[in-house]
Amino acid sequence: MAGPRIEREKRTVSAMVRIHCRGRHGTRRGLCPECTALLEYARARLDGCRFGEAKPTCGGCAIHCYGPDMRVRIREVMRYAGPRMMLRHPVMAVRHLVDGRRRPRDVDDAEAG
């Protein structure tokens, strides 16, 4: 089971994908198949993050675990949804910004504790 930091990151990416899907793909309920696949991929990557609870936001991470095509897709989501997060989920957005200021730790340090 993931810790609170990973769970918070999952909630943040879920909110961003929902905002993007509704705004760009016109969905009103749920997600389109493309966004569903992206969200499942992002959650799987968070579950397998080598940094665990010590992780920075993915944009500030030294290890890019997303494949090139998924990295492009998630950047599109972040670019669209990021500014809108302040209006729709202000607390989540501020926490994400604060987490983004965290300095990434070495993988060896993260695994040690």
N, C-alpha and C positions, 0 to 999 in steps of 0.2 A: 504494500500500500504506500502511495506517495505521501510525502509530508505536506505541511501547510503551504510552503513556498511553491512547490510544484502544482498543487491544487489551485492556488491563486493564479498561477501562470496559465493553467488550463482554462479557468473561468475567463480570464482576460482574452485569450486567443479565441475562445468560443464567442464572446461578445463581439469581437472585431470581425470575425467571419460572418456572423449574423447581420451586422450592420452593412458589410460589403455586399452580401448576397441580396439583401433587400434593396439596397440602393442601386446596384449594378445589374442584377438579374431579375429584379421585380418580384421576388418571392414574398409572400405575405405570411405564410406559415411554414415552419421548418426551413430546410435548406435545399437548394438544387443539388443534383447528384455530384457535380463538380466541386462544390463547396463542402459537401459532406465528405468526399474523399480527402480533400485538403485538411479538414478539421481532424479526421481520423488519423491522418499521417502526422499532423502536428502533435496530437495527444500521444501517439506512439513514441515520437521522438522525445517528448517531455518525460515519459515513463522510463526511457532508456538513457536519460541524460547522465553523463559521467560525473557531473558536478553535484548532482542531487540538490539538496537544500542550499548549497553554497553557490548555486548557479547565478550568473548575471542574466539579464534579458538576452534572448537569442541574438539580437542585433549587435550586442556588445561582446559576444562570446568569441574566444580564440579558436574554438573547434566548430566548424560548420558541418553539422550532421545532416542537414537537408541536402537532397540531391539538387543538381543545378536547376531543373525545371520547377521543382517545388519551391526552391528558394525565390525564383522569379515570381511565382504565384503568391507566396506569402508576403513578399514585398509590396505587391500590388494591393493586397488586402490592407496591410499596415498603412500604406500611403493614403488610401481612401478612408479607412475607418479611424485612423489615429486622431485627426482633428475633430471628428464627430464624437469621439469617446468623451471629450470634456463636457459635452452637452448631455449625452445619454447616460453615461456612467462616470461622473466626475471623481468619485472616490477611487474607483478602480483605475482610472486614468492617472491620477496623481501617484498612486502606489506604483504603477508601472513606470512612471517617470523617475521616481525615487529608486526603484530597483535598477533602472537603466544607468544610474550613476554609480552603482556598485562596481568595484574593480574585479575583473575575473581573477579567480585563484588558479594556481596551477592544478592540473588534474591530480598529481600526486598529493598535494595538500588537501584537495577536496576528498579524496579517497581515505586519507588518514583521519579525517574527522572534521 
